[in-house]
């Protein structure tokens, strides 16, 4: 969702440029010669993140089927927290 807590950093993209033949993942150099990463196709915009968080907050499951995922969603900053493996 484009959050800063990601393992997709600039150094990993540079490694992909050297080791793999995936030019779409290569870092881009801007006019100043500084390398930056292009957002991926699956990254959501802020308004879409808010829609997904709102939907998850309202999502209901039958008793004992799943945990209340709405309790793990922060709508203000569009993030998830306290997820367990079974969630």
MMTF fields as JSON, N, C-alpha, C and O atoms, coordinates in Angstrom:
{
  "mmtfVersion": "1.0.0",
  "mmtfProducer": "UNKNOWN",
  "numBonds": 347,
  "numAtoms": 348,
  "numGroups": 87,
  "numChains": 1,
  "numModels": 1,
  "chainsPerModel": [1],
  "groupsPerChain": [87],
  "chainIdList": ["A"],
  "bondAtomList": [4, 2, 8, 6, 12, 10, 16, 14, 20, 18, 24, 22, 28, 26, 32, 30, 36, 34, 40, 38, 44, 42, 48, 46, 52, 50, 56, 54, 60, 58, 64, 62, 68, 66, 72, 70, 76, 74, 80, 78, 84, 82, 88, 86, 92, 90, 96, 94, 100, 98, 104, 102, 108, 106, 112, 110, 116, 114, 120, 118, 124, 122, 128, 126, 132, 130, 136, 134, 140, 138, 144, 142, 148, 146, 152, 150, 156, 154, 160, 158, 164, 162, 168, 166, 172, 170, 176, 174, 180, 178, 184, 182, 188, 186, 192, 190, 196, 194, 200, 198, 204, 202, 208, 206, 212, 210, 216, 214, 220, 218, 224, 222, 228, 226, 232, 230, 236, 234, 240, 238, 244, 242, 248, 246, 252, 250, 256, 254, 260, 258, 264, 262, 268, 266, 272, 270, 276, 274, 280, 278, 284, 282, 288, 286, 292, 290, 296, 294, 300, 298, 304, 302, 308, 306, 312, 310, 316, 314, 320, 318, 324, 322, 328, 326, 332, 330, 336, 334, 340, 338, 344, 342],
  "bondOrderList": [1, 1, 1, 1, 1, 1, 1, 1, 1, 1, 1, 1, 1, 1, 1, 1, 1, 1, 1, 1, 1, 1, 1, 1, 1, 1, 1, 1, 1, 1, 1, 1, 1, 1, 1, 1, 1, 1, 1, 1, 1, 1, 1, 1, 1, 1, 1, 1, 1, 1, 1, 1, 1, 1, 1, 1, 1, 1, 1, 1, 1, 1, 1, 1, 1, 1, 1, 1, 1, 1, 1, 1, 1, 1, 1, 1, 1, 1, 1, 1, 1, 1, 1, 1, 1, 1],
  "groupList": [{"groupName": "UNK", "atomNameList": ["N", "CA", "C", "O"], "elementList": ["N", "C", "C", "O"], "formalChargeList": [0, 0, 0, 0], "bondAtomList": [1, 0, 2, 1, 3, 2], "bondOrderList": [1, 1, 2], "singleLetterCode": "X", "chemCompType": "L-PEPTIDE LINKING"}],
  "groupTypeList": [0, 0, 0, 0, 0, 0, 0, 0, 0, 0, 0, 0, 0, 0, 0, 0, 0, 0, 0, 0, 0, 0, 0, 0, 0, 0, 0, 0, 0, 0, 0, 0, 0, 0, 0, 0, 0, 0, 0, 0, 0, 0, 0, 0, 0, 0, 0, 0, 0, 0, 0, 0, 0, 0, 0, 0, 0, 0, 0, 0, 0, 0, 0, 0, 0, 0, 0, 0, 0, 0, 0, 0, 0, 0, 0, 0, 0, 0, 0, 0, 0, 0, 0, 0, 0, 0, 0],
  "groupIdList": [1, 2, 3, 4, 5, 6, 7, 8, 9, 10, 11, 12, 13, 14, 15, 16, 17, 18, 19, 20, 21, 22, 23, 24, 25, 26, 27, 28, 29, 30, 31, 32, 33, 34, 35, 36, 37, 38, 39, 40, 41, 42, 43, 44, 45, 46, 47, 48, 49, 50, 51, 52, 53, 54, 55, 56, 57, 58, 59, 60, 61, 62, 63, 64, 65, 66, 67, 68, 69, 70, 71, 72, 73, 74, 75, 76, 77, 78, 79, 80, 81, 82, 83, 84, 85, 86, 87],
  "secStructList": [7, 7, 7, 1, 7, 7, 1, 7, 7, 2, 2, 2, 2, 2, 2, 2, 2, 2, 2, 1, 7, 7, 4, 4, 4, 1, 7, 3, 3, 7, 6, 6, 1, 7, 3, 3, 7, 7, 7, 7, 6, 6, 7, 7, 7, 2, 2, 2, 2, 2, 2, 2, 2, 2, 2, 2, 2, 2, 7, 7, 7, 7, 6, 6, 6, 1, 7, 7, 4, 4, 4, 4, 3, 3, 6, 6, 6, 6, 3, 3, 7, 1, 7, 7, 6, 6, 7],
  "xCoordList": [0.822, 0.0, 0.86, 0.358, 2.129, 2.984, 3.398, 3.708, 3.416, 3.808, 5.324, 6.012, 5.855, 7.311, 7.918, 9.13, 7.102, 7.596, 7.63, 6.763, 8.624, 8.743, 10.194, 11.109, 10.399, 11.758, 12.202, 13.306, 11.368, 11.68, 12.373, 11.73, 13.668, 14.466, 15.334, 15.386, 16.007, 16.83, 17.976, 18.28, 18.611, 19.721, 19.254, 19.967, 18.066, 17.555, 17.231, 17.429, 16.738, 16.469, 17.765, 17.795, 18.844, 20.136, 20.662, 21.248, 20.452, 20.851, 20.069, 20.633, 18.778, 17.959, 18.466, 18.458, 18.901, 19.426, 20.657, 20.844, 21.5, 22.723, 22.436, 22.977, 21.596, 21.421, 20.308, 20.382, 19.295, 18.129, 17.939, 18.432, 17.23, 16.889, 15.437, 14.555, 15.208, 13.872, 13.971, 13.977, 14.049, 14.267, 13.149, 13.373, 11.969, 10.873, 11.125, 10.559, 11.977, 12.279, 13.527, 13.836, 14.242, 15.473, 15.183, 14.16, 16.087, 15.911, 16.063, 16.738, 15.437, 15.46, 16.331, 16.254, 17.159, 17.979, 17.243, 16.814, 17.103, 16.429, 17.43, 18.577, 17.015, 17.848, 19.113, 20.121, 19.077, 20.239, 21.212, 22.262, 20.899, 21.733, 21.477, 22.184, 20.477, 20.142, 19.197, 18.266, 19.445, 18.606, 17.368, 17.445, 16.239, 14.99, 14.21, 14.485, 13.234, 12.435, 11.088, 10.468, 10.658, 9.338, 8.325, 8.598, 7.171, 6.133, 5.663, 5.566, 5.378, 4.931, 3.474, 2.748, 3.064, 1.708, 0.668, -0.471, 1.054, 0.103, 0.027, -0.739, 0.792, 0.755, -0.505, -0.819, -1.22, -2.468, -2.217, -1.289, -3.049, -3.018, -3.664, -4.363, -3.439, -3.938, -5.456, -5.967, -6.179, -7.641, -8.123, -9.132, -7.415, -7.769, -7.415, -8.134, -6.313, -5.949, -7.032, -7.388, -7.556, -8.616, -9.87, -10.534, -10.193, -11.351, -11.178, -12.118, -9.991, -9.728, -9.812, -10.391, -9.241, -9.284, -10.713, -11.103, -11.494, -12.902, -13.657, -14.461, -13.397, -14.067, -13.687, -14.551, -12.402, -11.967, -12.536, -12.834, -12.685, -13.228, -14.685, -15.126, -15.419, -16.84, -17.071, -18.194, -16.025, -16.154, -16.544, -15.941, -17.538, -18.019, -17.951, -18.215, -17.593, -17.555, -18.456, -18.743, -18.909, -19.665, -18.809, -17.58, -19.462, -18.754, -17.831, -18.178, -16.66, -15.637, -15.103, -14.444, -15.373, -14.857, -13.538, -12.589, -13.474, -12.262, -12.257, -13.291, -11.073, -10.988, -11.58, -11.842, -11.78, -12.316, -11.19, -10.439, -11.078, -9.999, -10.136, -9.14, -11.35, -11.566, -10.837, -10.526, -10.557, -9.812, -8.333, -7.632, -7.848, -6.428, -6.157, -5.061, -7.131, -6.997, -6.995, -7.842, -6.045, -6.001, -6.35, -5.555, -7.526, -8.006, -7.257, -7.037, -6.867, -6.229, -4.942, -4.746, -4.063, -2.817, -2.769, -1.738, -3.868, -3.967, -3.021, -2.338, -2.976, -2.059, -2.773, -3.886, -2.102, -2.586, -1.621, -0.433, -2.103, -1.253, -1.82, -3.001, -0.974, -1.334, -1.938, -2.75, -1.558, -2.032, -1.265, -0.051, -1.962, -1.356, -1.375, -2.046, -0.668, -0.564, -1.928, -2.175, -2.805, -4.118, -5.125, -6.232, -4.769, -5.674, -5.624, -6.312],
  "yCoordList": [-1.199, 0.0, 1.255, 2.354, 1.099, 2.268, 2.822, 4.01, 2.023, 2.495, 2.522, 1.809, 3.333, 3.404, 2.14, 1.941, 1.289, 0.057, -1.045, -1.918, -0.992, -1.949, -2.393, -1.654, -3.581, -4.06, -3.741, -4.109, -3.073, -2.683, -1.324, -0.288, -1.331, -0.115, 0.077, -0.781, 1.208, 1.552, 0.555, 0.186, 0.12, -0.84, -2.172, -2.794, -2.618, -3.873, -3.72, -4.652, -2.556, -2.323, -2.284, -2.737, -1.741, -1.738, -3.16, -3.49, -4.004, -5.408, -6.106, -6.899, -5.817, -6.414, -5.978, -6.76, -4.736, -4.234, -5.021, -5.277, -5.408, -6.143, -7.628, -8.227, -8.22, -9.664, -10.178, -11.31, -9.377, -9.842, -9.036, -7.915, -9.614, -8.922, -8.443, -8.946, -7.455, -6.9, -5.375, -4.732, -4.799, -3.354, -2.516, -1.355, -3.073, -2.316, -2.028, -1.086, -2.841, -2.663, -1.821, -1.506, -1.456, -0.691, 0.713, 1.308, 1.245, 2.626, 3.609, 3.323, 4.746, 5.775, 6.923, 7.302, 7.475, 8.634, 9.895, 10.009, 10.845, 12.095, 13.09, 12.727, 14.324, 15.332, 15.656, 16.05, 15.498, 15.786, 14.612, 14.726, 13.498, 12.317, 11.434, 10.45, 11.781, 11.015, 9.875, 10.061, 8.703, 7.54, 7.563, 7.904, 7.203, 7.081, 5.902, 5.408, 5.464, 4.316, 4.785, 5.701, 4.143, 4.4, 3.58, 2.436, 4.154, 3.398, 2.258, 2.391, 1.144, -0.027, 0.116, 0.969, -0.715, -0.67, -1.033, -0.57, -1.856, -2.312, -1.386, -1.662, -0.303, 0.628, 1.469, 2.026, 1.561, 2.311, 3.788, 4.142, 4.634, 6.056, 6.271, 5.389, 7.433, 7.697, 7.585, 7.062, 8.062, 7.975, 6.528, 6.173, 5.689, 4.272, 3.535, 2.626, 3.925, 3.322, 3.607, 2.732, 4.824, 5.182, 4.348, 3.912, 4.128, 3.303, 1.862, 1.271, 1.3, -0.064, -0.138, -1.079, 0.844, 0.855, 1.017, 0.365, 1.876, 2.019, 0.711, 0.319, 0.036, -1.232, -2.285, -3.016, -2.367, -3.339, -3.025, -3.933, -1.743, -1.345, -1.809, -2.157, -1.812, -2.191, -3.677, -4.157, -4.415, -5.823, -6.653, -6.519, -7.496, -8.36, -9.815, -10.137, -10.686, -12.126, -12.819, -12.251, -14.04, -14.804, -15.073, -15.058, -15.316, -15.596, -16.799, -17.783, -16.697, -17.739, -18.09, -19.117, -17.264, -17.53, -16.8, -17.38, -15.56, -14.755, -13.689, -13.37, -13.143, -12.087, -10.801, -10.704, -9.841, -8.558, -7.74, -7.065, -7.804, -7.126, -5.604, -4.883, -5.125, -3.692, -3.095, -1.903, -3.904, -3.41, -3.221, -2.56, -3.777, -3.703, -2.668, -2.637, -1.83, -0.856, 0.556, 0.903, 1.36, 2.765, 3.576, 3.656, 4.168, 4.874, 6.191, 6.603, 6.849, 8.168, 8.128, 8.956, 7.166, 7.1, 5.932, 5.701, 5.195, 4.127, 2.975, 2.513, 2.506, 1.425, 0.32, 0.498, -0.819, -1.965, -2.206, -1.908, -2.73, -3.039, -4.242, -4.565, -4.888, -6.022, -7.207, -7.944, -7.398, -8.568, -9.797, -9.743, -10.871, -12.146, -13.013, -12.67, -14.098, -14.968, -15.523, -15.739, -15.754, -16.334, -15.278, -15.629, -13.992, -12.929, -12.837, -12.004],
  "zCoordList": [0.0, 0.0, 0.0, 0.234, -0.257, -0.34, 0.995, 1.09, 2.018, 3.342, 3.458, 2.727, 4.365, 4.511, 5.116, 5.033, 5.719, 6.319, 5.265, 5.233, 4.423, 3.339, 3.219, 3.583, 2.715, 2.48, 1.056, 0.653, 0.311, -1.055, -1.012, -1.185, -0.783, -0.66, -1.897, -2.778, -1.944, -3.1, -3.298, -4.433, -2.214, -2.349, -2.913, -3.701, -2.519, -3.077, -4.561, -5.34, -4.949, -6.375, -7.184, -8.328, -6.589, -7.291, -7.459, -8.49, -6.446, -6.559, -7.665, -8.419, -7.765, -8.82, -10.192, -11.143, -10.286, -11.561, -11.994, -13.183, -11.032, -11.344, -11.572, -12.501, -10.736, -10.734, -11.652, -12.131, -11.898, -12.65, -13.925, -14.051, -14.844, -16.08, -15.983, -16.679, -15.099, -14.91, -14.946, -13.897, -16.132, -16.236, -15.616, -15.274, -15.467, -14.876, -13.393, -12.839, -12.748, -11.335, -11.089, -9.94, -12.137, -11.969, -11.437, -11.777, -10.598, -10.139, -11.299, -12.288, -11.161, -12.202, -11.705, -10.537, -12.59, -12.226, -12.666, -13.814, -11.729, -12.067, -12.658, -12.919, -12.868, -13.52, -12.73, -13.318, -11.421, -10.584, -10.528, -9.895, -11.163, -11.137, -9.927, -9.71, -9.146, -7.949, -8.324, -9.107, -7.759, -8.062, -7.179, -5.999, -7.746, -6.996, -7.551, -8.644, -6.772, -7.192, -7.73, -7.19, -8.792, -9.343, -8.548, -8.186, -8.28, -7.581, -8.463, -9.683, -7.83, -8.561, -8.985, -8.475, -9.911, -10.442, -9.396, -9.46, -8.437, -7.428, -6.219, -5.296, -6.192, -5.079, -5.163, -6.215, -4.066, -4.029, -3.741, -3.013, -4.315, -3.994, -2.629, -2.13, -2.024, -0.666, -0.566, 0.424, -1.563, -1.489, -1.585, -0.975, -2.344, -2.429, -1.137, -0.722, -0.505, 0.778, 1.807, 2.597, 1.802, 2.739, 2.478, 3.418, 1.209, 0.876, 1.361, 1.892, 1.184, 1.639, 3.158, 3.701, 3.847, 5.318, 5.826, 6.795, 5.183, 5.561, 5.367, 6.213, 4.25, 3.97, 5.009, 5.494, 5.355, 6.356, 7.737, 8.514, 8.034, 9.336, 9.472, 10.568, 8.372, 8.39, 8.154, 8.306, 7.783, 7.44, 8.663, 9.728, 8.506, 9.59, 9.149, 7.991, 10.083, 9.856, 10.87, 11.923, 10.574, 11.564, 12.809, 12.74, 13.929, 15.175, 15.004, 14.35, 15.6, 15.608, 14.22, 14.058, 13.231, 11.888, 11.664, 11.137, 12.053, 11.903, 12.985, 13.572, 13.237, 14.234, 13.659, 12.46, 14.511, 14.077, 13.448, 14.151, 12.139, 11.427, 11.561, 11.505, 11.736, 11.888, 13.074, 13.072, 14.091, 15.247, 14.942, 15.709, 13.857, 13.493, 12.402, 11.843, 12.097, 11.018, 11.593, 12.416, 11.155, 11.518, 10.27, 9.333, 10.263, 9.075, 8.87, 7.731, 9.95, 9.834, 9.014, 8.124, 9.31, 8.554, 7.572, 6.94, 7.434, 6.436, 6.69, 5.775, 7.933, 8.257, 9.032, 9.528, 9.12, 9.87, 11.021, 10.902, 12.108, 13.248, 13.995, 13.874, 14.754, 15.618, 14.858, 15.418, 13.607, 12.879, 13.36, 13.555, 13.544, 13.866, 12.605, 11.632, 12.615, 11.442, 11.034, 9.848, 11.991, 11.681, 11.234, 10.823, 11.303, 10.864, 9.353, 8.762]
}
